[in-house]
Amino acid sequence: MKALVLEKYKHLVYKDVPAPNQAIDEVIVEVKACGICGSDVHGFDGSTGRRIPPLIMGHEASGIITETGAAVSKWKKGDRVTFDSTVYKLDDWYSLRGTYNLSDNREVLGVSPGTYRRNGAFAEYISIPQHILYRIPENVSFNQAAMVEPAAVALHAINISGIKAGNTCLVIGAGMIGTFIIKLLRISGASIVIAIDINDNQLAQAKKAGADYAFLSSSEDLHEKINSLTSGRGADIAYEAVGMTAAVNTAINGVRKGGTVVLVGNISQTVDFPLQKVVTGEIMVAGSCAIAGEYEAILNFLKMGKLSVDDQIFAVAPLSEGAVWFDRLYKKEAGPGKVILIP
Ligand SMILES: [Zn+2]
C-alpha cells in the first residue's frame, strides 16, 4: 500500500510499504480522510520527541472497514467509521474507571515517543482495535468525520470544567481546539463567551465561531474589559488552549474567586504560575488530556447539524502531496484551519 512516511526529521516520503495485518480483535480500515494535526507539524522536526522516524503519522481519520478479525462481531465490511486517537487496554485500572485517556501504556496512533511506535492513518490502510471504533452517521462525510478528533478534545475540556448553564467563559487561544471550544460552549449553555488571542485573524475566526467578545491578549486594559463583562468579578471558567506562561496567566487572572481554569494547551513543559492568586482565590486548576468517550456526542452534534466543521477545513489534498502540505504548514504558509489528506 501507499503511505506517507516520516523517514527522517522534516523529510516525508510517499512510498510503498507493507499493508497492516489485523489481530483477531481488530479491523482493517481503508482510510478515506486524515487531518494534519498541529502536533504532527510540531513533531515532524523532532522538537517534541514524539515522532521518532521512521513513522507513519496521522490520528484524525475516517474510512471504511475492509476486513474484520475473527473476534470482531459488532462491525462488518463496508461500515463507515472513525476511531479514537488513543489505543488503550480495556482491563487497565484507569480504563475501568472510565478515564481510558489516562490509562497506563496507552498508545497514540501515528506517534513514536521512544517507548512505542504505532503507525497512523497517513496511509491507504490501518489496523484498528474494535473497541475504539465509532460509526459515522449517514449524513456526515468522511472529511467531516476526520474533524471529530479535535472537536472531541475540545468537548473533553468542557466536560472537565463542570460548566453549568449560564456560566461566563474565557477561551485563551483561538486555534483549532480553541475554536471548537467556543462553538461547543454555545451548545453547552455558556451565557457569555470571551475569546482572547495574540492574532487578529484568529479573533475574527473566534467571533465567527460564536464568541460574543474577542480581545487581543496585548490589550492594556484586558483585565478591566473582562471584569466589565462579568459583573466586576471575572469569568466563571477559563479554557487555556495555548500552553505558555503568558496564556496560563491570562486564564488565571481572568477568572473570579472560586472559578475554574482548564488547561488544554501544553506546548511548554513548565510555566510560571501565580500561586498566591490561585491559593487565596480558591481557583480550581484542572488539566484536560485528549478524549474520554466524547466521540459519540460530537458525531451526534454533526448528525443533528448542531456543530459545524466545514468552516474549519482549510484544504483537502491527495496524500501523495502530503510532504508539500507539511512544509507549508511548518512555514505557516497555510491555514488557519485543517489540512485533510486523502489517500
Ligand atoms: Zn491531534
Boltz pocket constraint, residues with backbone or C-beta under 6 A from the ligand:
constraints:
  - pocket:
      binder: B
      contacts: [[A, 37], [A, 38], [A, 39], [A, 59], [A, 60], [A, 149], [A, 150]]
      max_distance: 6.0
